[in-house]
Structures are given as structure tokens and as C-alpha cells.
Amino acid sequence: MEKYDGTIAMTGAQLTEKTLDVLDVFAGQTSVSLAWIQEACGLPLTTAHRIVQALIRRGYVVRSGRGQYQLGPAVLALSAGVSRLGLLSVAARPILAAMSRKLRAHAHLGVWEEGMVTYLVKQPFGKTRIHSAEGMQLEAYCSALGKVLLAGMAEDQCTAYLAEGGFVPLTSKTITEPADLRHEIDAVREKGWASDDEESAPGLYCLAVPVKDQGGAVIAAISVSRSIRRHRAADDAAVLAALQQAAQSLSAASPSCGWGVRPVLA
């Protein structure tokens, strides 16, 4: 009778999945032990050891100490020349395109950069034009995207932003008083979404929600924009549901926690 060595018989696809599971264990960790990998992946010790040894031979994992392992140079080589924001943009495009068609509205992905919101992705819809473009920046205090990103900041960072002041009214509805902005941001943090009711531009209405990494940190925001003429308050619930579903899909497609584009002041 053949002696059982503690390994699990797997198909090629199953082995690939388990190998990727092992790599996922390293996300956000300086180093991990074989026992940790075994427990996290639900593998027999022998199987975990064989997968780790294969990864070591290919340079994806290296020994970092007695019984400890960390990601190796092959992982860095794979990521060379690929920015995290670039990966986020690629993941977002099909998701925003589908949401834009469903809601018949413009859709955007924005991130915090140097004290402003940068559009990473714009998905236009129809013939109506709005003043936005990929790579373009807009003020945070008067936009739905910006309010969501401000609400996702650490408290001291948000306070520092508000203390800078100088909030110029872009329309008659723009909130410019720091105390009023603080109240607005607190409300966004509480309810989980933000609106822009002709605050950044006349005739424009936007709703936005946060995109979080797998650790719960806000890494970006997505929004839907349409003409105020097409806006009906009764539609907001359905729009927000679609936004939140898209945000969850994008979060699931984003790298694991710790990849770190939580909004910070430049």
C-alpha cells in the first residue's frame, strides 16, 4: 500500500488556485511562516511546503530568516513599470462602462492627488457634455468625488485641509465656510455617499461613493453625473445602489489591503 504523505491530489487548475492563495498570504506582510501559510490556505503542511519551494525556485518567494519567507524579486519584476493607479484604472473601465449604460449617465473614477481630485477614468454617455477629462483635476470641497475622499481621510488630515481655507464659490450653491464643509463631510462619512447639487458647475448633479481596498481603506471614489434637468430625487436610491454595486466590484478587483492609496495631503 502506498504511504500517504499528507499532500492533496489536485487538478492543474486547483493547484494554480492554491498557489495564488499562497501568494495572497504575503499581501501587506513583511514575512510569514510556513505554518501561517498552511493555516491561511487550509493546506496540509507538506502541500504548503511544496508550493513554497516551487515559488522559491522561480524567485517569487525568498527565505527571510529561520522558518520565515517573503516575496522575492520576481514579483517586483512583474510589477515594474505598472503603477497601482494604472491597475485601478484598468480594473475600473469595464465596471464604469456597464454602470454608465445602465444609468444612462456619465461615470467617473477619481483619486486624491496634491490636495485635489484627479479624474483617472471618465466614461461619457450620450451627447451631453460635461467639463471633465481623464487627468484633469477638480476641487474637492465642491464635488461629490472630493467629499467622499475627504470623508475617507484620517481626521487630522481632513482638519488640515479645512484649515487651509480659501474655498472659492464656483456657483451660488458652493459650500465655502469651513464649518459648513465640516458638517457636510461628517454627514458623508455617516451615510457613506456624497452629492454635488450644482455646487461645482451650474446645471450639474452628481452622486459619489467610496471605493475601498480589501482592508477597508478608501482608495478612490466613483461618481455618476447628469444634467440637473434629468435629475429626480426619487431616482437617487437606484443610482446609489448601482454605484455601491460598482464600487464593491472594483474593490474586489483591486489589490489586497495595504497597497496604500488612502487619500493623504500632499
N, C-alpha and C positions, 0 to 999 in steps of 0.2 A: 504493500500500500504506500502511495506517495505521501510523504510527510507534509503537513500544512505549514507554510512558512509565515502565515499572518497577512499575506497580501490578498487583494481582492481582484478577481477576474474582471477585466473591463474591456469594453469595446474601444476602438480608437477615439471615437467622439467623447466617450465618458472620461478617458484618460486626459484628453485635451481640456475638458471642463475642470477636472480636478487640478491639473497643472495651473490653469488660470486662477483657480481658487487659492492655490498656494501663493501665487504672486500677489493676489489681493491682500493677503495677510500682512504683507510688508508695508501697505499703504499707511503713511503717517507714523511709521515706526523706525527708530534708529537701527535696531536689531531685534531679532526674535529667536526663540529657541525651537528646536525640533518638536519638543513636547507641546509648545504653543501652537505650532502649525498643525500637529496631529489633532489637537482638540478643536481648533477653529474650523478645520476642514472635515472633521468626522472621519478620519482615515486611520487604519491600522498603522502602528509605528513603522513597520517595515515598508509599507507603501509610501508613507510620507518621506522616509529616508531615501527611497529610490528616486522619487520625483525631485527632491532637493539635490541629490547627486547629479542628476541629469542637467538641472539648471546650472549647477556649478561648472560642469564640463563645458557648457555653452556660454558661460560668462554672465548669466543673468542673475546669479547669486554668488556671493563670496563669503568665506568664513571671516567673522569679525572678532572671534575670541573662542574660548573653550565652550563648545556647545551652542555658539551663537552665530547667526547668519544675517547678512544684509544684502540689499540689492547691489548688483555688480555693474561694471562698465558697459555691458551690452545693453542694459536698459537705458542708460544715458545716451548711447549711440543711436538708439531707436528714436529718442525724443529730440535729438539735435536738430535745430532749425525749425522746430514746431513749437509755437507759443501756446500757452494754456488758453489764452483768449481766442486764438485761432481755432483750437479744437472746440471751444464752446460755440463759436460762430458756425462751424461746420455742423455740429450737432443740432443747432437751433434752426437752421434754414428749412428743412422739410417740416419741422413742427410748426413754425410760424406760417409757412405757406398753407398748410392744411387749415390752421385756425383762421387765417385771413379769408380763405374761400368760404369757410363755414359761416363766419360772421359778416362777410361782405364789408370788410373794413381794412384799413392799413394796420400793420403789426410791426412792432419794433423790439429789439433786444438792446438794452443799454447797461453800461457798467460805469463805475466811479473812477475818474482819472483826473488828477490835478485839480481837485475842487469843483469839477463839473461832471456832467453826464456825457459819455461818449456813445453815440449810436454804433453798435457793432454790426447789426443786421437791420435792414429795412425791407419789409415785404409790402409793396404797394398793392392797392386794389382799385380797379375801375379808373375812371378818367379824372376824378377829383384829385387835385394836387395839394400836398401839404409841405411846409417848409422843413424838410428833414432830408438827411442823406447819410449814408454809411461813412463813418469817420468824422462826421460833424459833431460839435459839442453844443450842449444847451445848459442853461442854468438849472440847478437842482431845485431851488426854492419854489419855482413856479410850475414845475412839471410833475406829472404823475410818476414817471420813472424816478425822478430825483427824490421825491418824497419817500418812495419805497426804499431807496438806497440810504437815505438819511435815517430812516426808522430802523434800518438794519445795522447801523453803526454802533460801536461802543458808545456809551453815554458821554464820556469825556470828549470824544471826537465830534460828536454832534454838537455839544455845548461850544466847543471851539469854533465850529463852523458858524453857528448862530452869533457868536460874539464878534465875528468879523464885520457883520452888518453890511451896509451899503446895498441893500436889496432894492433894485430899481423896478418901479412898476412898468410892466410891459403892456398891460391893459388896465382898464378900470377895475378889474376883478383880482388883480395880482395881490397876494398877501405879502406885505413888506415889513411889518412890525415883527421883530424877533420873538416877542411874547406870543403873538398870534401864530407865528410859524411853529413855535414850540408846542402849542396846543394842537395844531394840525398834525405834526409829526407824532405826537403821543397818541392821537386818535388813529393814525395809520398803523402804528405799532400794535395797538389794541385790536383793531378789526382785521388787519392783515392785507389791506389793499388801499390804494390811493386813487384820487380823481383829480383831473385838471379841467375845470369848467370855465373855459375861456380865460384862464389865468396866464397862459404863455402866448396865446395868439387869439385874436377875435375870431369867433365862429368855429372854434375847435373844441371838441370834448374828448377826453382820454380817460381810460381806466388802466391801472397797472397793478401787478402783483410781484412778489419777490421770487427769485429762483435761488434755491438753497443747495449746498453740497450735501453729501450723504452724512455729514456731521452736524447739519442744521445751520451752518453759517450762510448768511446772504452773500451770494457771489455775483448776482446780476438782477435785472428786473426786465419783465416783458410787458408790453402795453398794446392796447387797441385804440386807434384814433379814428374819429369820423367827424363829419360836419355836424355842428350843433343842430342843423335843420333835420338831420336824420336821427338825432338822439331822442329816446323816450326813456324816462326814468323806469318804466315798467320792464324795460329790456335789460337793465343793469344786472339783475340776478343771473340771467342766462349768459351774459357776456363774461361775468366774473367766474362762473362755473367753467366756461371754456378756457379762460385764462389760467385758472388754477389747474385744470387738467393738463394744459400745455406745459405749465411750469413743473408739474410733477414728472411729466415725460422727459423734460430737459434735465431735471435733477437726476433722474435715473440714468440718463445717458452721459452725465458729467463724471469726471474722475472722482475717486473716493475722497472722504473727508481729509482735510489738511492740505489741499492743493492751493488754497490760500489766495483768493482774490476778494476776500471780505473787504468792503469799502473802507478805505483809510484816507485821511487827508494827506495831500502831497506835501 
